[in-house]
């Protein structure tokens, strides 16, 4: 009987991961904890954890909210709402990610963004494509057609935990330069009610064990 109760509670906990709530308005300043790994052309790698850079609510369209990482010869920043709205009168692409390389290393082979390390997911389909609560997403698009984006680590439906950037015809960047891309993100929030049920079940089992001792 005790085992059945434990297994039932565990099943509820696992099911909560598939029905987590999602925060759909996410900026670079919100994505702390993600990890970005750059692989250089000499096969060495460098990994840096994402942090908040600026939170300024006086800038329109959330463009005052910025986060990113800085490595030894490169940086990646994201500014504004990652869904990338483009209202009339805007003079630049909103919600863009910008990767910059200063050219002092051996060249950039690839960039991997482990969003799930910060409980962040990439919402990869236009519109509200599913009933999982993640709202509208968008497909990956880059300013340079040679930049390819490949999603992995499927979390649920159209939501993925990882994104790899590579070059279509060789190195991602072999000389100093930069490019921008768009990729929508959401933040996963586990359902607290189910977690509470799991904890309460374990507590009740412990109480019964002490009572019978």
C-alpha positions in Angstrom: 0.0 0.0 0.0 2.8 2.4 0.9 4.6 1.6 -2.4 1.4 2.3 -4.3 1.0 5.7 -2.7 4.6 6.6 -3.3 4.4 5.6 -7.0 1.1 7.5 -7.4 2.6 10.7 -5.9 5.7 10.3 -8.1 3.5 9.9 -11.2 1.8 13.2 -10.3 5.1 14.9 -9.9 6.3 13.7 -13.3 3.1 14.7 -14.9 3.4 18.2 -13.6 6.6 18.6 -15.6 4.5 18.0 -18.8 1.9 20.5 -17.7 4.1 23.2 -16.3 3.0 26.8 -16.6 5.0 29.1 -19.0 5.9 32.7 -18.8 5.7 33.9 -22.4 7.0 37.5 -22.2 10.7 36.9 -21.7 13.6 39.2 -22.2 17.4 38.7 -22.0 17.3 40.0 -18.5 15.0 37.2 -17.4 17.1 34.3 -18.8 19.7 34.0 -16.0 21.1 30.5 -15.5 21.3 29.5 -19.2 24.7 28.3 -20.4 26.3 29.2 -23.7 29.2 27.1 -25.1 31.4 28.2 -27.9 33.4 25.6 -29.9 36.4 27.1 -31.6 37.9 25.8 -34.9 40.7 24.2 -32.9 38.1 22.1 -31.1 38.6 23.9 -27.7 35.4 25.1 -26.0 34.4 27.8 -23.6 31.2 27.9 -21.5 29.7 31.0 -19.8 26.6 31.3 -17.7 24.0 33.9 -18.7 23.4 36.9 -16.5 21.2 40.0 -16.5 22.9 43.2 -17.8 20.3 45.9 -17.7 16.7 46.4 -16.5 15.4 49.8 -17.7 11.6 50.1 -18.0 11.9 53.6 -19.4 12.8 52.2 -22.9 9.9 51.3 -25.2 9.0 47.7 -26.2 11.0 46.3 -23.3 14.3 47.1 -25.2 15.8 48.3 -21.9 15.9 44.7 -20.6 19.1 43.1 -21.7 21.0 39.9 -20.7 23.9 38.0 -22.1 27.3 36.4 -21.8 30.9 37.5 -22.5 33.7 35.1 -23.3 37.4 35.5 -24.0 36.9 36.7 -27.6 33.1 36.7 -28.1 29.8 37.8 -26.6 26.1 36.9 -27.0 23.4 39.3 -25.8 19.6 39.4 -26.2 17.6 42.6 -25.9 13.9 43.1 -25.4 11.0 40.7 -25.7 12.3 37.6 -27.5 9.0 37.2 -29.5 10.3 40.1 -31.5 7.5 42.5 -32.2 8.0 44.9 -35.1 5.7 47.9 -34.5 5.3 50.8 -37.0 8.1 53.3 -36.7 10.6 50.9 -35.2 14.1 51.7 -36.6 15.7 48.4 -35.8 14.7 44.7 -35.2 13.3 44.3 -31.8 14.0 41.4 -29.5 17.2 40.4 -31.4 20.0 38.2 -30.2 23.4 39.5 -31.2 26.6 37.4 -31.4 29.9 39.2 -31.8 33.4 37.7 -32.4 36.6 39.9 -32.1 38.7 37.7 -34.4 41.5 37.0 -31.9 40.8 33.3 -31.5 41.1 30.5 -34.1 37.6 31.0 -35.4 34.1 30.0 -34.2 32.9 26.5 -35.2 29.6 26.6 -33.3 27.6 28.1 -30.5 25.3 26.1 -28.2 22.7 27.7 -26.0 21.6 25.4 -23.2 18.4 27.3 -22.3 17.0 24.5 -20.1 19.8 25.1 -17.6 18.0 28.2 -16.7 14.4 26.7 -17.0 14.1 28.5 -20.3 12.6 26.9 -23.5 12.6 27.9 -27.1 9.1 28.2 -28.5 9.7 27.3 -32.1 6.3 27.6 -33.9 4.5 30.7 -35.1 1.2 31.4 -33.3 -0.2 29.4 -30.4 0.5 26.0 -32.0 -0.4 23.9 -28.9 -2.5 23.8 -25.8 0.4 23.7 -23.4 0.1 27.3 -22.3 3.2 28.6 -23.9 1.3 31.1 -26.2 2.7 32.3 -29.5 6.2 31.4 -30.6 8.3 32.0 -33.7 10.6 30.2 -36.1 14.4 30.7 -36.0 15.6 33.4 -38.4 19.1 34.9 -38.8 20.3 38.1 -40.4 23.0 36.1 -42.2 21.5 33.3 -44.4 24.7 31.3 -43.7 23.8 30.9 -40.1 21.8 27.8 -39.3 19.9 27.2 -36.1 19.1 23.6 -34.9 16.9 22.9 -31.9 17.3 19.9 -29.6 16.3 18.6 -26.1 12.6 18.5 -26.8 10.8 19.5 -23.6 7.2 19.4 -24.7 5.4 19.7 -28.1 7.1 22.6 -29.9 9.3 23.6 -27.0 13.0 22.8 -26.9 15.8 23.3 -24.4 18.8 23.8 -26.6 19.8 25.7 -29.8 23.0 25.1 -31.8 24.3 27.8 -34.2 26.5 26.6 -37.1 27.7 27.9 -40.5 26.1 26.5 -43.6 29.3 26.6 -45.6 32.1 26.2 -43.0 32.9 28.0 -39.8 30.3 30.1 -38.1 32.7 33.0 -38.0 36.3 32.8 -39.2 37.1 36.5 -38.9 35.9 39.3 -36.7 32.2 40.1 -37.1 28.7 39.7 -35.8 25.3 38.6 -36.7 21.8 38.7 -35.3 19.0 36.2 -35.0 15.5 35.8 -33.6 14.4 33.0 -31.4 11.5 33.2 -29.0 11.8 32.0 -25.4 9.5 31.1 -22.5 10.2 30.3 -18.9 9.0 27.1 -17.5 7.3 27.2 -14.0 6.5 23.9 -12.4 2.9 23.5 -11.1 3.2 24.2 -7.3 0.0 22.4 -6.5 1.2 19.0 -7.7 4.6 19.4 -5.9 2.6 20.1 -2.7 0.6 16.9 -3.2 3.8 14.9 -3.6 5.3 16.4 -0.4 2.1 15.9 1.6 1.9 12.3 0.5 5.4 11.6 1.7 4.7 13.4 5.0 1.5 11.3 5.5 3.4 8.1 4.9 6.0 9.1 7.4 3.3 10.0 10.0 1.7 6.5 9.6 5.1 4.8 9.9 5.8 6.6 13.3 2.2 5.9 14.5 2.6 2.2 14.0 6.1 1.9 15.5 
